[in-house]
Amino acid sequence: MEGRAAEAGVVRDAVKADEAVANEKAAAANAIKAECEADLAEAMPPLKAALKALNGITKKDIDEMKAFQNPPAVVKVVMEVICVMVGKAPIQGRDSFGNTTKDYWGASKQLLAQLDFMAGIIGFDRDHIPDATIKKIQPYLAMDDFSPKVVKRSSSACYGLCVWVRAMDVYSRVIKVVAPKRVRLKEAEADSKACTKELKAKQKVLRGVEDTLAQLQAQLAGKQAELEELQTQVQPNPNPHQP
């Protein structure tokens, strides 16, 4: 019995130590998760505003833009940035002097003619925007005309696209900080999960040991009760002449 009790004590101490480790690992994973959420909180408001603005763009808005023969300057600028963002190359040409020209509006109209143009913008892979793309749009972001308020006066569709581009710029900057933390989080969660799995296995062993110990203690108590009953029955009568 003493051996069983000692065994249970050893297992119980081991489980208690493992519980402390598991709690530490879970806390570490939760801390990294909280960091990621706090960092992303900066990018979420402009991202939500951008998605709301994109969802407000109608087919009529797109058709109006496609119909422009000589669009306002701000419309051409916004669509030029969109071409840069999605990797749409300008149409190459030659001017009257033989110099190479880049026609972004021609490329823009090709984009606008695509049936899935807006779906592509809404589903854009914002987690993997190339650094070269973000670098290339910076001069546009610094332009006075590339302001949502200014753009909105010329085109409601371009307003949504302008808001989206600015949101992608913010998101790209934030995700560069979050990405390595996400890797750490994945590793920490995997470590915590493995630790918890091992802990549950040891807890199961502990329950088995404790159940066995409880059964032995119950059996021992029963035997002791039987022994006491037998001792009572065989105890000599102190007054043998009394009936």
C-alpha positions in Angstrom: 0.0 0.0 0.0 2.8 2.4 0.9 4.4 1.7 -2.4 1.2 2.4 -4.3 0.8 5.7 -2.4 4.4 6.7 -3.1 3.9 5.9 -6.8 0.8 8.0 -6.9 2.6 10.9 -5.2 5.4 10.7 -7.8 3.0 10.8 -10.7 0.9 13.5 -9.1 4.0 15.7 -8.7 5.1 15.1 -12.3 1.6 16.0 -13.6 1.6 19.2 -11.5 4.9 20.2 -12.9 3.7 19.5 -16.5 0.5 21.5 -15.9 2.7 24.5 -14.9 4.7 24.1 -18.1 1.6 23.7 -20.3 0.1 26.8 -18.7 3.3 28.8 -19.5 3.3 27.6 -23.1 -0.4 28.5 -23.5 0.2 31.9 -22.0 3.2 32.5 -24.3 1.1 31.6 -27.4 -1.8 33.9 -26.2 0.7 36.7 -25.7 2.0 36.5 -29.3 -1.6 36.2 -30.6 -2.5 39.4 -28.7 0.5 41.2 -30.2 -0.6 40.2 -33.7 -4.1 41.4 -33.1 -2.9 44.7 -31.6 -0.7 45.3 -34.7 -3.4 44.4 -37.1 -5.8 46.8 -35.3 -3.9 49.7 -37.0 -4.7 48.3 -40.4 -8.2 47.1 -39.9 -10.1 50.5 -39.9 -8.7 51.6 -43.3 -9.1 48.1 -44.6 -12.8 47.9 -43.6 -13.4 51.4 -45.1 -11.7 50.3 -48.3 -13.8 47.1 -48.6 -17.0 49.2 -47.9 -16.0 51.7 -50.6 -15.3 48.9 -53.1 -18.6 47.2 -52.4 -20.2 50.5 -53.3 -18.8 50.5 -56.8 -21.5 49.5 -59.3 -21.4 48.2 -62.8 -22.7 51.6 -63.9 -19.7 53.3 -62.3 -17.3 51.0 -64.2 -19.1 51.5 -67.5 -18.9 55.3 -67.0 -15.1 55.0 -66.5 -14.8 52.8 -69.6 -16.7 55.3 -71.6 -14.1 58.1 -71.0 -12.2 59.1 -74.1 -10.3 61.8 -72.3 -10.7 61.1 -68.6 -10.0 63.6 -65.8 -6.4 63.6 -64.7 -7.2 62.2 -61.3 -9.1 59.2 -62.9 -6.0 58.5 -65.0 -3.8 58.7 -62.0 -5.9 56.3 -59.9 -6.2 53.8 -62.6 -2.4 54.0 -63.3 -1.8 53.1 -59.7 -4.3 50.2 -60.0 -2.3 49.0 -63.0 0.8 49.1 -60.8 -0.8 47.3 -57.9 -2.1 44.4 -60.1 0.9 44.2 -62.3 -0.7 45.4 -65.4 1.9 46.8 -67.8 1.2 49.9 -69.8 0.7 49.7 -73.5 4.0 50.6 -75.3 3.9 53.1 -78.1 5.9 55.7 -80.0 5.3 59.5 -80.1 5.9 61.7 -83.1 9.6 61.9 -82.3 10.0 58.2 -82.1 10.3 58.1 -78.3 8.8 55.2 -76.4 5.5 56.0 -74.7 3.6 54.2 -71.9 -0.1 54.3 -72.2 -1.6 53.4 -68.8 -5.1 54.6 -69.7 -5.2 52.1 -72.6 -4.1 49.4 -70.1 -6.6 50.6 -67.6 -9.5 50.2 -70.1 -8.3 46.6 -70.7 -8.6 46.0 -66.9 -12.0 47.7 -66.7 -13.2 45.5 -69.5 -12.5 42.3 -67.5 -15.7 40.9 -66.1 -13.9 39.9 -62.9 -12.0 43.2 -62.4 -13.8 44.2 -59.2 -13.7 40.6 -57.9 -9.9 40.6 -58.4 -9.5 43.9 -56.5 -11.7 42.7 -53.6 -10.0 39.3 -53.5 -6.5 40.8 -53.9 -3.7 38.9 -52.0 -2.9 41.7 -49.6 -0.7 39.5 -47.5 1.9 39.1 -50.2 2.3 42.5 -51.9 5.8 42.8 -53.4 8.0 45.4 -51.8 8.8 46.7 -55.3 5.1 47.4 -55.9 4.7 49.3 -52.6 7.9 51.3 -53.4 6.5 52.1 -56.9 3.2 53.5 -55.6 4.8 55.9 -53.0 5.2 58.8 -55.4 1.5 58.6 -56.2 0.5 58.5 -52.6 2.4 61.8 -52.1 0.4 63.5 -54.8 -2.2 66.0 -53.8 -4.6 64.7 -56.5 -4.3 61.2 -55.0 -6.6 62.1 -52.1 -9.9 60.4 -51.6 -11.7 63.7 -51.2 -10.2 65.1 -54.5 -10.8 61.9 -56.4 -14.4 61.6 -55.2 -15.3 64.8 -57.0 -14.4 63.2 -60.3 -15.4 59.6 -59.9 -17.2 57.6 -57.2 -15.6 54.4 -58.6 -12.1 55.9 -58.5 -12.8 57.1 -55.0 -13.3 53.5 -53.8 -10.1 52.4 -55.6 -8.1 55.3 -54.2 -9.2 54.4 -50.6 -8.3 50.8 -51.4 -4.8 51.6 -52.6 -4.1 53.6 -49.5 -5.4 50.8 -47.3 -3.2 48.3 -49.0 -0.2 50.6 -48.3 -1.0 50.6 -44.6 -1.7 46.9 -44.5 1.5 46.0 -46.3 3.5 48.0 -43.7 1.7 46.4 -40.8 1.8 42.8 -42.2 5.6 43.0 -42.4 5.7 43.3 -38.7 2.9 40.8 -38.1 4.2 38.1 -40.5 7.2 36.9 -38.4 5.0 37.1 -35.3 2.5 34.8 -37.1 5.3 32.3 -37.7 6.2 32.5 -34.0 2.6 32.1 -33.1 2.2 29.0 -35.2 5.3 27.4 -33.6 4.1 28.4 -30.1 0.6 27.0 -30.7 2.1 23.7 -32.0 4.4 23.5 -29.0 1.5 24.2 -26.6 -0.7 21.7 -28.3 2.0 19.0 -28.1 2.6 19.8 -24.4 -1.2 19.7 -23.7 -1.5 16.3 -25.4 1.4 14.9 -23.4 -0.1 16.4 -20.2 -3.5 14.7 -20.9 -1.8 11.4 -21.3 0.0 11.7 -18.0 -3.3 12.9 -16.3 -4.9 9.7 -17.6 -2.1 7.7 -16.0 -2.5 9.6 -12.8 -6.3 8.9 -12.7 -5.6 5.2 -13.2 -3.0 5.2 -10.4 -5.3 7.1 -8.1 -8.3 4.8 -8.9 -6.2 1.8 -8.1 -5.0 3.3 -4.9 -8.6 4.2 -3.9 -9.6 0.6 -4.6 -6.8 -0.7 -2.5 -7.6 1.7 0.3 -11.2 0.6 0.2 -10.2 -3.0 0.3 -7.9 -2.4 3.2 -10.6 -0.5 5.1 -12.9 -3.4 4.5 -10.3 -5.9 5.7 -9.7 -3.8 8.8 -13.4 -3.7 9.5 -13.6 -7.5 9.2 -10.7 -7.9 11.5 -12.2 -5.6 14.1 -15.4 -7.6 13.9 -13.6 -10.9 14.4 -11.7 -9.5 17.3 -14.9 -8.4 18.9 -16.5 -11.8 18.5 -13.5 -13.8 20.0 -12.9 -11.4 22.8 -13.3 -13.4 26.1 -16.3 -12.7 28.4 -14.9 -10.9 31.5 -17.8 -12.5 33.6 -17.9 -16.2 32.6 -20.5 -17.2 35.3 -23.0 -14.6 34.0 -25.5 -15.9 31.5 
